[in-house]
């Protein structure tokens, strides 16, 4: 099965560390998140470094309703 970009929605963006936090929380909830780096490397492979720049976090349209409350909680945690 080929996944098309239009099947995914950007739900979060930020630095490597913050995006990893959000991704970990999504994955803990069983949501498959995809990271796109500014460098254009595409899907997160686990080999990114802390020096990586801006990243975007995507989830499938089917999981969007489940992902939104998790992302909102991450954003709230960052405001503290």
C-alpha positions as CSV (number, residue, x, y, z in Angstrom):
1,X,0.0,0.0,0.0
2,X,1.4,3.4,-1.0
3,X,0.8,6.3,1.4
4,X,0.1,9.6,-0.2
5,X,1.1,12.9,1.3
6,X,-2.6,14.1,1.2
7,X,-3.5,11.3,3.5
8,X,-1.5,12.9,6.3
9,X,-2.1,16.1,8.2
10,X,0.5,18.3,9.9
11,X,-0.4,18.4,13.6
12,X,2.8,19.9,15.2
13,X,6.1,21.5,14.3
14,X,9.2,22.6,16.2
15,X,12.7,21.6,17.2
16,X,13.9,18.0,17.2
17,X,13.5,17.5,21.0
18,X,10.0,19.0,21.2
19,X,8.8,17.0,18.1
20,X,10.3,13.8,19.6
21,X,8.3,14.4,22.8
22,X,5.1,14.8,20.8
23,X,5.9,11.8,18.7
24,X,6.6,9.6,21.7
25,X,3.3,10.6,23.2
26,X,1.4,9.8,20.0
27,X,3.1,6.5,19.6
28,X,2.4,5.6,23.2
29,X,-1.3,6.1,22.3
30,X,-0.9,3.8,19.3
31,X,-0.9,6.6,16.8
32,X,1.7,6.2,13.9
33,X,3.3,9.6,13.6
34,X,5.6,10.7,10.7
35,X,8.3,13.3,11.0
36,X,9.4,15.4,8.1
37,X,12.6,17.4,8.6
38,X,13.2,20.8,7.0
39,X,16.1,19.2,5.2
40,X,13.6,17.1,3.3
41,X,14.8,13.7,4.6
42,X,11.2,12.5,4.9
43,X,10.0,9.8,7.2
44,X,11.7,9.6,10.6
45,X,14.3,6.9,10.6
46,X,15.6,7.1,14.1
47,X,18.9,8.4,12.9
48,X,18.3,12.1,13.3
49,X,20.6,14.1,15.5
50,X,19.8,16.7,18.2
51,X,21.4,19.2,15.8
52,X,18.6,18.7,13.3
53,X,16.6,21.8,12.7
54,X,12.9,22.4,12.4
55,X,10.7,19.4,12.0
56,X,7.0,18.8,11.2
57,X,4.9,16.0,12.7
58,X,2.2,14.4,10.7
59,X,-0.6,11.8,11.4
60,X,-3.0,10.1,9.1
61,X,-6.4,11.6,8.5
62,X,-7.9,8.5,10.1
63,X,-6.0,9.1,13.4
64,X,-6.4,12.9,13.5
65,X,-9.3,13.0,16.0
66,X,-7.3,10.9,18.4
67,X,-4.0,12.9,17.9
68,X,-5.4,16.4,18.5
69,X,-6.0,16.0,22.3
70,X,-2.5,14.6,22.7
71,X,-0.9,17.4,20.7
72,X,-2.9,20.0,22.7
73,X,-1.6,18.4,25.9
74,X,2.0,18.7,24.6
75,X,1.4,22.3,23.8
76,X,0.0,23.0,27.2
77,X,2.9,21.4,28.9
78,X,5.3,23.6,26.9
79,X,3.5,26.8,28.1
80,X,4.2,26.0,31.8
